[in-house]
Every structure is written in structure tokens, then in C-alpha cells.
Amino acid sequence: MTPLLKTCYLAFVVLLANPTVVIADYLEVRRNAYIYSEADRRSPPLQYIDLEEATEPVRLSLAAGGLKNGYYKVHLPNGTRSGWVYKSLVRRFPGAPAQKAIDVTNSPR
């Protein structure tokens, strides 16, 4: 077996063993939204997304596939942390976003 084939086989086995490794869906923010540190409105906000300040659609990549208390776990637009956004403020789409998510603000309000 060649080294390339071994690497591909190993990657395939890892994905089969843990199917949550790759989450290809993304969310598009439809209303102004806070991204919270936990899946609870009372938790500290990490970031506020104000759509009036955004010049392009704000897209967030999913950090986990399912919902927790009605919240999606997402990567923050700057990509350094993850947080939680409420499901009624976003719309979920399959696949990777057409363009990179934009950073509309760096701090919570």
C-alpha cells in the first residue's frame, strides 16, 4: 500500500468512527442577533451581529450539527471562538457558504 493510499484510508476510517468531525452546513443571519457563550439567553454575549451595519449577508459556519435548547453552536465570524445563536434568528443551508463570513462587530453591545 502506498503512503498516499494509507493516508486516505486512515482519514476515511476516522470519519466513519466520528461522523460529527465534518459539518458542512452553515447559517445565514436573518435578524440582528447575539452570539452567546452558552445555549442560554442569560449567558454572557460574545458578539452582537447588527445587520444594518453589514454590507453583505452574514454567514456563520456550524460548530455542531444539532440544536441545544433551540440554539445552534457556531464559529464566531473572526474564527477564534465558538458560541450559540438562537434558531429563529438564522436560516440553515446545506454545504459550505458561498463566501467567507464577515466580521460585523468585535464586541457585544
SEMI-140198 format. One record per residue: z, y, x of N, C-alpha, C in turn; residue in one letter. Coordinates in steps of 0.1 Angstrom, whole numbers, padded with zeros to 4 digits, always signed. Each point is the difference from the previous one (the first is absolute). Last residue first. Layout:
BEGIN
ZYXZYXZYXA...
% end
This chain:
BEGIN
+0226+0442-0228+0004+0013-0006+0014-0001-0004R-0023-0028+0042+0003+0000-0014+0004+0014-0005P-0034-0007+0042+0014-0001-0003+0002+0000-0015S-0043+0003+0023+0008-0008+0009+0015-0001-0004N-0052+0005-0026+0013+0008+0004+0008-0009+0008T-0044-0013-0012+0001+0013-0007+0012+0008+0003V-0033-0040+0023+0014+0005+0000+0001+0013-0006D-0037-0042-0008+0003+0013+0006+0014+0004-0001I-0031-0049+0003+0010+0008-0008+0003+0013+0007A-0047-0025+0008+0014+0000+0005+0008+0009-0009K-0044-0023-0021+0003+0010+0011+0015-0001+0003Q-0018-0030-0031-0013+0004+0006+0002+0010+0011A+0037-0039-0012-0005+0013-0005-0013+0004+0007P+0011-0052-0007+0005+0011+0008-0005+0013-0005A+0007-0042-0034-0006+0003+0012+0006+0011+0008G+0006-0001-0053-0001-0011+0009-0007+0005+0013P+0032+0031-0032-0014-0004+0002-0001-0011+0009F+0037+0031-0034-0002-0010+0010-0015-0004+0001R+0029+0047-0014-0009-0011-0006-0003-0009+0012R+0044+0037-0013-0011-0005+0009-0009-0010-0008V+0041+0019-0017-0006+0012+0007-0012-0004+0009L+0028-0031-0025-0008+0008-0010-0006+0012+0007S+0028-0032+0025-0013-0005-0005-0008+0009-0009K+0036+0016+0039+0000-0006-0013-0014-0003-0005Y+0017-0002+0052-0006+0010-0010+0000-0007-0013V+0024-0006+0053-0002-0005-0013-0005+0011-0010W-0002-0010+0058+0009+0004-0011-0005-0005-0013G-0006-0001+0060-0004-0004-0014+0011+0005-0010S-0020+0018+0052+0011-0007-0008-0006-0005-0013R-0028+0021+0033+0012-0003+0008+0011-0008-0007T-0045+0021-0015+0000-0013+0005+0012-0005+0008G-0015+0041-0027-0001+0001+0014+0001-0013+0007N+0002+0002-0048-0013+0004+0005+0000+0002+0015P+0033-0036-0020-0001+0014-0001-0013+0005+0006L+0006-0049-0022+0001+0007+0013-0001+0015-0002H+0020-0033-0039-0012+0005+0006+0003+0005+0015V+0018-0030-0048+0003+0004+0014-0013+0004+0007K+0012+0004-0054-0008-0006+0010+0005+0004+0014Y+0027-0003-0051-0005+0008+0012-0009-0009+0009Y+0026-0014-0040-0011+0009-0004-0005+0009+0011G+0034-0034+0007+0005+0010-0009-0010+0011-0005N-0021-0027+0033+0014-0002+0000+0006+0011-0008K-0051-0027+0009+0008+0011-0004+0015-0004+0001L-0042-0021+0032+0006+0001-0014+0008+0012-0003G-0023-0010+0044-0009-0002-0011+0006+0003-0014G+0010+0026+0048+0004-0013-0006-0008-0001-0013A-0008+0036+0027+0008-0007+0011+0004-0014-0006A-0044+0035-0013+0012-0008-0004+0007-0006+0012L-0029+0047+0001-0001-0015+0001+0013-0007-0003S-0022+0049-0018+0011-0007+0007-0002-0015+0001L-0027+0051-0011+0000-0014-0001+0011-0006+0009R-0020+0048-0025+0011-0005+0009+0000-0015-0003V-0043+0037-0005+0010-0010-0007+0010-0005+0010P-0018+0047+0013-0006-0012-0003+0010-0009-0007E+0013+0042+0012-0014+0004-0002-0008-0013-0003T+0054+0016-0008-0009-0010+0006-0014+0004-0003A+0039+0022-0018-0002+0004+0014-0011-0009+0007E+0014-0007-0045-0006+0013+0000-0003+0004+0014E+0024-0040-0009-0015-0002-0002-0007+0014+0000L+0047-0018+0023-0004+0010-0010-0016+0000+0000D+0043-0033+0017-0015+0002+0000-0003+0009-0011I+0045-0012+0032-0005+0005-0013-0015+0002+0002Y+0041-0031+0027-0012+0009+0000-0004+0003-0014Q+0040-0025+0011-0006+0001+0013-0011+0010+0001L+0046-0006-0034-0014+0001+0002-0005+0001+0014P+0046-0026-0019-0005+0013+0006-0016+0000+0001P+0024-0027-0040+0000-0001+0014-0006+0013+0006S+0002-0010-0047+0012+0007+0005+0001-0001+0015R-0034-0022-0026-0002+0015-0001+0012+0007+0006R-0018-0049+0015+0010+0006-0010-0001+0015+0001D-0016-0037+0032-0006-0001-0013+0009+0004-0011A+0003+0021+0050+0002-0013-0006-0007+0000-0014E-0006+0037+0028+0004-0010+0011+0003-0014-0006S-0036+0035-0023+0015-0002+0002+0002-0010+0011Y-0039+0037-0018+0001-0013+0006+0014-0002+0005I-0024+0032-0040+0009-0001+0011-0001-0015+0005Y-0038+0032-0028+0009-0012+0001+0009+0002+0012A-0042+0021-0036+0010+0003+0010+0011-0010+0001N-0044-0019-0020+0009+0011-0004+0009+0003+0012R-0032-0034+0005-0007+0007-0011+0009+0012-0005R-0010-0033+0046+0010+0007-0007-0007+0009-0010V-0015-0049+0020-0004+0014+0000+0010+0008-0008E+0001-0049+0030+0004+0008-0012-0006+0014+0001L-0013-0053+0021+0005+0013+0002+0003+0007-0013Y-0009-0054+0024+0000+0010-0010+0005+0013+0004D-0001-0042+0025-0012+0008+0002-0001+0011-0011A+0036-0032+0029-0001+0006-0013-0011+0010+0000I+0021-0043+0032-0011+0010-0002+0000+0004-0014V+0035-0028+0014-0003+0007+0012-0010+0011-0002V+0018-0035-0031+0003+0015-0002-0003+0008+0012T-0005-0049-0003-0011+0007-0006+0003+0015-0003P+0016-0041+0034+0006+0012-0006-0010+0009-0006N-0012-0043+0017+0015-0001+0000+0007+0011-0007A-0047+0001+0008+0003-0009-0010+0015-0002-0002L-0016+0028+0035-0002+0006-0014+0003-0010-0011L+0003-0016+0044+0010+0010-0002-0002+0007-0014V-0033-0030+0015+0013-0007-0003+0011+0010-0003V-0041+0017+0016-0002-0005-0014+0013-0007-0004F-0001+0016+0044+0000+0011-0010-0001-0005-0014A-0006-0031+0034+0014+0004+0000+0001+0012-0010L-0043-0015+0009+0007-0010-0008+0015+0004-0001Y-0028+0027+0026-0004+0001-0014+0008-0010-0009C+0006-0002+0047+0006+0012-0005-0003+0002-0015T-0020-0036+0023+0014-0002-0001+0007+0012-0006K-0046+0003+0010+0002-0008-0012+0015-0003-0002L-0012+0024+0039-0003+0008-0012+0003-0008-0013L+0003-0023+0042+0011+0010-0002-0002+0008-0013P-0023-0048+0001-0001+0012+0008+0012+0009-0003T-0002-0055-0002+0000+0012-0009+0000+0012+0009M
% end
